[in-house]
Amino acid sequence: FGRGSTCAMLMLRCGAKQACTELLASRPLDLREAAMRVRAWWSRCAALVSLATYGFALVPASLHAPPARADLFTASPRGARLATTARRRIARSASLAPGSEPATDLAKPAAAPKPASAQQLALELEQSYKRCGEITKIFSKTFYFGTTFFSEEKKVAVWAIYVWCRRTDDIVDSPLAAMLGPERMEEDLRIWNERLDRIWEGEPTDTLDMALADAKKRYPDLSIEPYNDMIDGMLMDTPGHRLFQDRYETWDELYTYCYRVAGTVGLMVLPVLGCARGVTLEDATPPGLALGIAFQITNILRDVGEDALRGRIYLPREDMDRFGVTEKQILDGVLDEKYRNLMKFEIQRARDYYVTAETGVAMLAPEARLAIASSLRVYRGILNKLEENDYDNFRKRAYTTKLEKFLFLPDAWNSIKDLPD
């Protein structure tokens, strides 16, 4: 598949071999653990395939060197075709000028693009937004579903914001990031911050940055602060970094994490969504922030079992103590009445934030209301699924189906149809 993706495929092959070895080991494997491992393995596949397919230009040059067995995936005619396709897609995604080479090192300054006509720049920008839409659709179907109700201008700007967040996450929370270690990651983040500054100055480094730079130009109220805060949130999930946390003592501690990794998204997109007449961004900020917090609490409750297999517990220790739930119980996946009561408490906390968030729908510009009202209901529906699963987030995954997403639309429409402009 080319340089970076050959490395990715080799990692996948090694991971698959290790997984099979464990599954075939003589010791019995708990069904829950097996299911969670398969799901986690597929998540790693998605991260690596994204790198191979979309060429995020985040892999240091040392990893771009051809491996000793580079012919492993290109010896066959099919492998050669896939390699050619992958290289073309990387070139389209990671270069500003058609036909230029993709960036191979974040630390290496990008070559100045050749002068281009206004028509060429417009075409490149169109392709940039198109790629952002494709990436958004692959990695977050629920988020993408919400954007389908926006106007074209708002939709593509939100895609650009999502892709920046996705790429940031890939720097600090991917198999390659884990392999590189915290020192190299620190350097990559330093350069990533410099690239963010250049985006705000209207000087994008690559095609995907180009989309966000254009969105900043169209929506000058976009602030750089939540983007920097999100980077700190990603570091809280990064083993070896000084900000890393895999346990949280209090809700206040967890709130900081929820704000950084999800509340910031609300602040990022709010200037794009726009406000109703007579409403300022300052007025609409608390509900927008509450929606991001509600989303992240929902994520945490949905993923308790998966996080436990990674040795992480996001539930505040003070809440666990209140209901008599121990760390060992969560790591062992023990579902009892104490744990159910803890889940009821956390679900209610999430719902309280959804109530606050819903008050902000009327503050948004009319064309943005349906998308937010629909997304709110879809994500809040995950809490209902968790209850239907008898609060078992160790062995069952709570999610809403495509049909259920569409069935939320009438209620979302009824909630906004009579709101004043």
Residue pairs with C-beta under 8 A, 6 or more apart in sequence:
1 8
1 9
1 52
1 73
1 82
1 83
1 86
2 52
2 83
2 86
2 87
2 90
3 64
3 65
3 66
3 70
4 51
4 52
4 55
4 59
4 63
4 64
4 90
5 48
5 51
5 52
5 53
5 86
6 66
6 67
6 70
6 72
6 73
7 59
7 63
7 67
7 176
8 48
8 49
8 51
8 52
8 176
9 48
9 52
9 72
9 73
10 67
10 72
11 48
11 175
11 176
11 179
12 44
12 45
12 48
15 41
15 44
15 175
16 41
19 37
19 38
19 41
22 29
22 37
23 29
23 34
30 333
31 395
32 305
32 333
32 394
32 395
33 309
35 395
36 305
36 306
36 309
37 309
39 306
39 397
40 306
40 309
40 310
44 174
44 175
46 138
46 139
47 170
47 174
47 175
48 174
48 175
48 176
50 56
50 135
50 138
50 139
50 166
50 170
51 58
51 59
51 170
51 174
51 176
52 86
53 86
53 89
53 90
54 89
54 90
54 93
54 94
54 131
54 135
55 89
55 90
55 91
55 93
55 94
55 102
56 93
56 94
56 167
56 170
56 208
57 94
57 102
57 103
57 104
57 106
57 205
57 206
58 106
58 167
58 170
58 171
58 176
58 188
59 104
59 176
60 105
60 106
60 107
60 180
60 184
60 188
61 104
61 105
61 108
63 176
63 180
64 104
64 105
73 79
73 82
73 83
74 80
74 83
90 102
91 99
91 100
91 101
91 102
92 98
92 127
92 131
92 207
93 102
93 131
93 206
93 207
93 208
94 102
94 103
94 206
94 207
94 208
95 101
95 102
95 103
95 206
95 207
96 110
96 113
96 124
96 204
96 206
96 207
96 210
97 113
97 114
97 116
97 124
98 124
100 111
100 113
103 110
103 205
103 206
106 187
106 188
106 191
106 192
106 195
107 187
107 191
110 205
110 206
116 124
124 207
124 210
125 210
125 211
125 214
127 207
128 160
128 207
128 208
128 210
128 211
128 214
129 156
129 159
129 160
129 211
129 214
131 163
131 207
131 208
131 211
132 156
132 159
132 160
132 162
132 163
132 208
132 211
133 144
133 155
133 156
133 159
135 159
135 162
135 163
135 166
136 143
136 144
136 147
136 159
136 162
136 163
136 166
137 144
139 166
140 162
142 375
142 378
142 379
142 400
142 405
143 162
143 375
145 374
145 375
145 378
145 405
146 371
146 372
146 374
146 375
146 378
147 154
147 155
147 158
147 159
147 371
148 155
148 371
149 370
149 371
149 374
150 158
150 367
150 368
150 371
151 367
153 218
154 272
154 273
154 274
154 367
154 368
156 211
156 215
157 215
157 218
157 219
157 272
158 269
158 272
159 211
160 208
160 211
160 212
160 214
160 215
161 212
161 215
161 265
161 268
161 269
161 272
163 208
163 211
163 212
164 196
164 208
164 209
164 212
164 227
165 230
165 265
165 268
167 208
168 192
168 230
168 231
168 234
169 234
170 176
170 177
171 177
171 185
171 188
171 189
171 192
171 234
172 185
172 189
172 231
172 234
172 235
172 237
172 238
172 241
173 234
173 237
173 238
177 185
177 238
178 239
180 188
181 240
182 238
182 239
182 240
182 241
185 238
185 241
186 241
189 231
189 235
192 231
193 228
193 231
195 205
195 209
196 224
196 227
196 228
197 224
198 204
198 205
198 209
199 205
199 209
199 212
199 213
199 216
200 213
200 216
200 224
202 213
202 216
202 217
203 213
204 210
204 212
204 213
215 222
215 272
216 222
219 271
219 272
221 271
221 281
222 268
222 271
222 272
223 267
223 271
225 267
226 264
226 265
226 267
226 268
227 264
227 268
229 259
229 260
229 264
230 260
230 261
230 264
230 265
232 243
232 260
233 257
233 259
233 260
233 261
233 264
234 260
234 261
235 241
235 243
235 244
236 243
236 244
236 245
236 257
236 260
236 261
237 244
237 261
238 244
239 246
245 253
245 257
246 311
246 312
246 313
247 312
247 313
247 317
248 254
248 257
248 313
248 314
248 315
248 316
248 317
249 316
249 317
249 318
250 316
250 317
250 318
251 316
251 318
251 319
251 349
253 316
254 300
254 314
254 316
255 293
257 296
257 314
258 292
258 293
258 296
258 297
258 300
259 289
259 292
259 293
261 296
262 292
262 293
262 295
262 296
262 299
263 289
263 292
263 293
263 296
264 292
265 292
265 295
266 288
266 289
266 290
266 291
266 292
267 285
267 288
267 289
267 292
269 288
270 281
270 284
270 285
270 288
271 281
273 364
273 365
273 368
273 372
274 364
274 365
274 367
274 368
275 281
275 283
275 284
275 363
275 364
275 365
276 362
276 363
276 364
276 365
276 366
276 420
276 421
277 421
279 363
283 363
284 360
284 363
284 364
286 356
286 360
287 356
287 357
287 358
287 359
287 360
287 361
287 363
288 357
288 360
290 353
290 354
290 356
290 357
290 360
291 353
291 354
291 357
291 360
291 372
291 376
293 353
294 350
294 351
294 353
294 354
294 357
294 376
294 379
294 380
295 379
297 346
297 349
297 350
297 353
298 350
298 379
298 380
298 382
298 383
300 307
300 314
300 315
300 346
301 343
301 346
301 347
301 350
301 382
301 383
301 386
301 393
301 398
302 382
302 386
302 393
302 397
302 398
302 399
303 393
304 313
304 314
304 315
304 330
304 393
304 394
305 333
305 393
305 394
305 395
307 313
307 314
308 330
308 331
308 333
308 394
311 331
313 327
313 330
313 331
315 325
315 330
315 342
315 346
317 327
319 342
319 345
319 346
320 326
320 327
320 330
320 342
322 342
322 345
323 338
323 339
323 341
323 342
323 345
324 338
325 338
325 339
325 342
329 336
329 338
329 339
330 339
333 394
333 395
335 390
335 391
335 392
335 394
339 391
340 390
340 391
343 386
343 391
343 393
344 391
347 383
347 386
347 387
350 380
350 383
351 380
351 383
354 376
354 380
357 376
358 373
358 376
358 415
360 372
361 369
361 372
361 373
361 376
361 415
361 416
361 419
362 369
362 416
362 419
362 420
364 372
366 419
366 421
369 416
369 419
370 412
370 413
370 416
373 412
373 413
373 415
373 416
374 405
374 408
374 409
374 412
376 412
377 408
377 411
377 412
378 400
378 404
378 405
378 408
381 400
381 404
381 408
382 398
382 399
382 400
383 398
385 398
385 399
385 400
386 393
386 398
388 398
389 396
389 398
400 408
